[in-house]
């Protein structure tokens, strides 16, 4: 193994898809593989999803959809985010990628691309139901729906939205947004947009809001074995297995005496003689600097605390008197299998599991196990 590796357990991903599919009931799954498969590798995770019977893949960017097509994926893919003038829109139309419409301008851009390609483009109407982000605001629904109905260049096949707080315990916004979504469906049907595939739910709704499943559930974080919110249950509680395990080799071990400080800013000072281990991975690799003096690494079920500030390429851990007899070259685990789950690391870093896994940098090799 190199100095560090993100070990990706493809069998765990396949298992997690099964867990999500069982909970989703009759709804189809859309495996969300944007952002390089949440840092795990978009193409390998997409292949696992297809092997597990997933009918849809979801990505943010048109370029991501085209990368999947270039890798040989011929199934349904939805891409939903781009800036005006994105040259990949026309290529997505040509490659039979479904695109999302969030405004009249986006509608016109896709229609123009379809005319250039000499074929109709498949689109999903995204309505803003309360997230106040991407999506057609309610005040514009009628106009956009009328334009979609009259377009000779577009096949409108879906209607969808994003929930703002499905992973928040006790929220009332899910019910409110669902009611808005239902209004949008009724208005779309009245405008002549019928037989639309409806999708509102995500991993959190599969776990807590089954009335939001509709026809497709977009499964993201659950696919990767991370709980959307530990208060809803840990990944283990939910039957999910971690897909990414971050392993690093110890690069050095030295003894320091009481009074010696470690790393930049002297944020940690030894109170007694101790051994410290040099772990050659840092915030340039995606390890949160905010985990300094808070998070732990694991070896054989024993944890060792990070001491001092996480630097760009390295950090230190306090080995005490090294009861496990660790040596230079031995592996330690930051999170994943046989270590703290990523949710614990996220808590130590004042962030969420999504950010921890997606920010692991490309210079950390991905090693795939099946």
N, C-alpha and C positions, 0 to 999 in steps of 0.2 A: 504494500500500500504506500502511496506517496505521503508527504508530510501531513496531509489532511484529505479527507474524502467524505462526500455526502453519499452514503450507501442507500440506494433506493430499492426497497423491497416490493417488487412488482406483484408478488403473490398477495401481499397485504392490501395493495390497491384493489386487486380483483375481489378479495374478501370484502372490502369496504363497499364496493359497488353492490355486492350481494345484499349487504345489510341495508343500504339505502333503497334498493329495489324492493325488498320485502316490506319496508315501511311505507313506500310510495304507493302501494296498492296497484290500481289499474293505470296510473299515470306513467308515461314514458319518462326515461331519464335523459337529461342533457348533461354530459360530463363537461364541466367548465375547465378548460385546459389553457386558458390565457396566461400571460405572464410566465411563459416557459413552464407551463404546468405547475404554477405556484412554486417555481424554483426546482421542480423535480425532473424536468425534461418534458417538453410538450409532446413531441412525437412518440416517445416510448409510452407515456401515460395514455395518449390517445389510442395507441394500438391495444393496450390492455383494456381500455373501455370498450373498444369495438369487439375484442375477443369475448368480453363479458356480456355482449348483447346490447350495448348501449346504442340507441338509434340516432342520437344527436350529439354533436360536439359544439361547445360554446366558446367563443373567443371575443376579446375586445376589439382588436385591430384587424382590418382587412389584410394586412401583411401577414398576420398570424394564420389566417385562413388559407392564404396562398402557400404558406410554408407547409401546412398540412396536406394540401393538394399535391405539392411537389414531392412530398414523402409517400404519395400513393393512396391517400385516403380519398375515397370516392363517395362517402356517405353524406348525410345532411350536416351542414355546418352553418351556424349563425354567427355573424360578426356585427357588432353594434356600436362601435365608437370610432369616429374619425373627424378630422378637421376638413373644412371646405377645401376643395381642390385636390383631395387625396388621389394620386394617380392609380392607386390599387383598386378603386371602385370599379372601373371598367374591367379590370382583370378578374375581379370577383364575379361580376356578371357573366363573363365568358367562362369562368370555371364552375358555374352553377352553385355559387355560394349564396345563401340567404342573407339579406341585409336588413338592418333595422332602420325604420323611418321615425325620427324624433322631431321633425320640423318640416314645413313646406319647402324650405331650401334644400333639405336632404332629399325629399321626394323628387324635386326637380333635377337634382344632380344625378340620382340613380336613373331616372327616366332618360336623361340625356345620354348616359353611358349605355343604357339598353339600346337606344336608337343607333348609336355608333356600332354596337356589337351585332345589331340585327336580330335581337332576340328579346323576349320579355324577361324582366328581372323579378325574382321572388322576393317579397318584402314582408316584414312583420311591423305592424304599427305599434310603437311604444308610446304609452300614455303615462303622463306624470300623475301619480295618485297620492303624492304627499312627500316624496323624497326631495322634491324641488331641485332636481339635478337634471339629467338627461330625460327626454320624453316630452311629448306634446302637452302643453298646459291645457286645462279643461276649457279655457276660453277660446282655444283654437281648434278644439276637436272637430267641430262641425265643418269648418273650412278645409281642414286636412283630409277628413273622411270623404268629403265631396270630391276633392281632387283625386284621391285614390280611386274612388268609384269610377270616375270618368277617364282615368288614364288608360291609354291603349298600350302602354309600354310596361306596365307593372301587373304582376299577379299578387294580390294581397292574400297571404296564406295564414297569417298569425296576428294576434294581439297580445301585448304583454306589458309588464311593469315590474319595478323593483320595490321591495318593501324596505322601510327605513329601520325597523327595530324588531324584526322577527326573533332575534336572539336575546331580547331584553325581557327578563322575567316580569310578569305583571303588566306588560304594555297594553294599552288600549288602541294603539295606532294601527295594529294589524287589522282589526275589525273595521276600523274607519277606512283604511286603504282598500280593503276588499270590497267595501260598499261602493267606493268610487270606481273601482275596476268593473264592478257589475254594471254601473251606470254607463261606462264606456262601451261595454259589450252590447248593451241594449241599443245605444245610439249608433254603433257601427252596423248592427243588423238592420236598423231602420234606414240607414244610408245605403243599404244594399250589399254590405260586406258580410257575407254569410259563410258558414262552415269554416270559421277561423279556428286555428289551433291556439288555445289560450294557455298562457303560462305566467304565473305570479310567484310560485314558491321556490324555496331554496333548501339547503341543508337544515336550517333551523325550523322551517315550516314542516318538513318531514318529521321532525322530532316533536314539535309542539303545536302545530296548527294544521291539522290534516284537511281542514276545510279550504285551504289555499292550494291544494295540489293541482286541480284542474287537469289539463291534458298532458302537460310536461312539467317536470320538476327539474330545475337547474341545480345540480349537485356540484358544489365546489369544495369547500373545506372538508366536508365529510369524506370525500373521495381520498383525501390525503391522510386520513386518520387523526384529524384534529377536531376537538369539540368547538363549535361556534361560540360557546360561552360555558366555561366550567360550571357555572351555577345551574346549567341545564343538565349537567352530568359530565363527568370526565369522559375522555375518549374511551377508556376502558369500560366505564359504566354503560356506554352506548354500544358496546360491542365492536368498536373500531380499533384497528391496529395501526401503529405509526408506520408511515411509508418511508420517511427520511430519518436516518440515523447519522449524526455528524460525529465522525471519529477523527482524532488527531494524535500524532505521535509525540511523545515527550522529547523535546530537543535538548534539554539540559536539566541538571539537578545540582543545586549548590546549597551550602549551609550559610545562613546569615545569623548574626548574633542580635541579642536584644538591643533595641535602639536603631537598628538599620531600617531604612524606608525602602519601599519597593515601587518602581515605575514612576511615571511622570506625576508631578504635583505633590509627591509625598503624601498620598491619601491614605496609606496604610503603613504602619510601623510595627515591627515585631516587638512583642513584649517579652519574648524569651528566645533562646536559641532554637532554630527550626530549619527544616529543609524546605526549599521552594523549588517547584518544577516550572520549567519554561515551556509554554504551550505555543507553538508557532502558527497562530491564527489570530486575526484581529478584526478591527472594524472595516478594513479594506476587503475582508472576506465575508463581511456581513454580520459579524458578532457585535451585538449592540454595545456601544461604549457605556450605556446606562446600566449595564449589568455589572459594572465594576464594583468590587467589594460586596456583591450581593448573590450572584449566581454560583453554581457549583458544577464541577465535572464529576464523572462517575467511573469507577473501576471495580468490577466484580461486586457490585452492590454497595460499595463504600463511596461516600461523597467527600470531595475535597473542595474547599472554598476558593474562589478567585480572590486574590489579594492585590491591591493596587489598581491603577487605572488600566483598562483595556486599551492597548495602543493599536496603531495601524496594522501591524503584522503579528502581534504576539500579546500574550498576557501571562501572568504568573499565578500559580496555585500553591497554597500552603499544604505541604505534605506531612507536617508535624515530624515525627520520627520515622515516617514512611513505613507503617506497619505492614503494608502489602509488599514491601521490598521492590517497589517500582524502580525501573531502570530506564536510562535513555533508550529511546526506540520503542518503548511499550506504548500501547494504545490507551487513550482515555476517550470517554464519550461525553459530548456536551449535552445532547438530548436525543431521544429516540428509544430504540429497543435497548433494554437493560440499563436505562438511565432515566433521569427526570423526563417526563413528557414535555413537549414543546410549550404547552400551556404554562408550566411552571417557570420555564425560562422567560416567557412573555411577561409573567407577573413580576419577576425580578427586574425586568427591563422596562417596566411601566408601559407595555404595549400589548399587542394581541398576537396570538399564534400565527395568524395570517402573515404579519409583517416579518416575523422571525424566519419563517421558511422561505418566503419569497425574496428576501434580501441576501440569501447566501449567494455569494458572487461566483461568476463563471470561473475564476481561477481556482476554485475548489472543485476538483473533478467529481463527476457523478459516476458512481460504480453501481451497475445494475445487477440485482439478484432476482431470480425468478422462483 
